[in-house]
Amino acid sequence: MTPATRRRLLRVNAAFLGLAAAIALPQDIMASLYGRGPLGRVLSGTPAVAIGFVEAHGLALLLAIVLWRARPAAGSHLLALAIEVLLGASNLAFWQLFVAADALTLGYVTTALHVTFAAAQAVALLMRDRAVTAYDLMSSRHL
């Protein structure tokens, strides 16, 4: 995988994280303070729970900036992989939240994207020493 392709992957991943966090963070605050938005009924009046949402989405926003600026090196792909595994696994472990918030579509989409980006970062990490063609990605002999 070329350095340019790897940088592009890091930036697309960063854009996803940044956009999702930028949308979720104000919603977390509105839900916890005013009971508004998709998580209003879940977070309203529960500051001990709301702080985790605000911290998680705030950190995702900061990590998006880190990934955007990252060099296309193994450590950057390892960081991105770890972020996506943590976020995707958290979504699955706490799936009931999406049910309670009546936000299943959001859960399906974000979890699928976390899994997709985790897989892409793993490929970038494993294939960092050589160029990868479309044929390589379709062939199981290189995975």
C-alpha positions in Angstrom: 0.0 0.0 0.0 1.5 3.3 -1.0 2.2 6.0 1.5 -0.3 8.3 -0.3 -3.1 5.6 -0.1 -2.3 5.0 3.6 -2.4 8.8 4.3 -5.8 8.9 2.5 -7.1 6.1 4.6 -6.0 7.8 7.8 -7.7 11.0 6.7 -11.0 9.4 5.6 -11.0 7.6 8.9 -10.3 10.9 10.7 -13.1 12.6 8.8 -15.6 9.9 9.8 -14.6 10.1 13.5 -14.5 13.9 13.5 -17.9 14.3 11.8 -19.6 11.7 14.0 -18.1 13.2 17.1 -18.9 16.8 16.0 -22.5 15.8 15.6 -22.8 13.6 18.7 -21.0 16.0 21.2 -23.5 18.8 21.1 -26.4 16.3 21.2 -24.9 14.7 24.3 -24.8 18.0 26.0 -28.3 19.0 25.0 -29.6 15.5 26.1 -27.9 15.6 29.5 -28.8 19.3 30.3 -32.2 19.7 28.7 -33.4 16.2 27.9 -33.5 17.0 24.1 -32.5 14.9 21.1 -32.2 11.2 20.5 -30.6 10.5 23.8 -32.7 12.9 25.8 -34.7 10.3 27.6 -31.6 8.3 28.4 -29.2 11.0 29.6 -31.6 13.5 31.1 -31.0 13.9 34.8 -28.1 11.4 34.8 -24.9 13.4 34.9 -22.8 10.4 36.0 -23.8 8.7 32.7 -23.7 11.8 30.6 -20.1 12.6 31.4 -19.0 9.3 29.7 -20.8 10.3 26.5 -19.3 13.8 26.5 -15.8 12.5 27.2 -16.0 9.7 24.6 -17.2 12.0 21.8 -14.9 14.8 22.8 -11.9 12.4 22.8 -13.1 11.0 19.4 -13.0 14.5 18.0 -9.5 15.1 19.4 -8.3 11.7 18.1 -9.7 12.6 14.6 -7.4 15.6 14.6 -4.5 13.4 15.6 -5.3 10.9 12.8 -5.7 13.7 10.2 -2.3 15.0 11.0 -0.6 11.6 11.4 2.2 10.3 9.2 1.3 7.2 7.2 3.3 5.0 9.5 2.6 1.7 11.3 2.0 3.4 14.6 -0.6 5.6 13.1 -2.5 2.7 11.6 -2.2 0.8 14.9 -3.7 3.8 16.8 -6.5 4.1 14.2 -7.1 0.3 14.5 -7.3 0.5 18.3 -9.7 3.4 18.2 -12.0 1.7 15.8 -11.9 -1.6 17.7 -12.7 0.2 21.0 -15.6 2.2 19.5 -17.1 -0.7 17.5 -16.8 -3.1 20.5 -18.3 -0.5 22.8 -21.3 -0.2 20.4 -21.8 -3.9 20.4 -21.3 -4.3 24.2 -23.8 -1.5 25.0 -26.2 -2.2 22.1 -29.2 -1.8 24.4 -28.5 2.0 24.4 -29.4 2.2 20.7 -32.6 0.2 21.4 -33.5 2.5 24.4 -32.8 5.6 22.3 -34.8 4.3 19.3 -31.6 4.8 17.3 -31.0 1.4 15.7 -30.2 2.7 12.3 -27.5 4.9 13.8 -26.2 1.9 15.7 -26.0 -0.2 12.6 -24.4 2.4 10.4 -21.8 3.6 13.0 -20.9 0.1 14.1 -20.5 -1.1 10.5 -18.2 1.9 9.7 -16.1 1.2 12.8 -15.7 -2.5 11.7 -14.9 -1.4 8.1 -12.3 1.1 9.2 -10.8 -1.4 11.7 -10.4 -3.9 8.9 -9.0 -1.3 6.5 -6.5 -0.1 9.1 -5.5 -3.7 9.8 -4.8 -4.2 6.1 -2.8 -1.0 6.0 -0.8 -2.2 9.0 -0.1 -5.6 7.6 0.7 -4.5 4.1 2.8 -1.5 5.0 6.0 -2.8 3.4 4.8 -3.1 -0.2 2.4 -1.8 -2.6 -1.0 -3.5 -2.6 -3.1 -3.8 -5.7 -6.8 -4.4 -6.0 -6.0 -8.0 -7.0 -4.1 -8.4 -3.7 -7.1 -7.2 -1.7 -9.4 -9.7 -3.5 -7.0 -12.6 -3.1 -7.0 -14.4 0.2 -3.3 -15.3 -0.2 -2.2 -11.9 1.0 -4.4 -11.6 4.1 
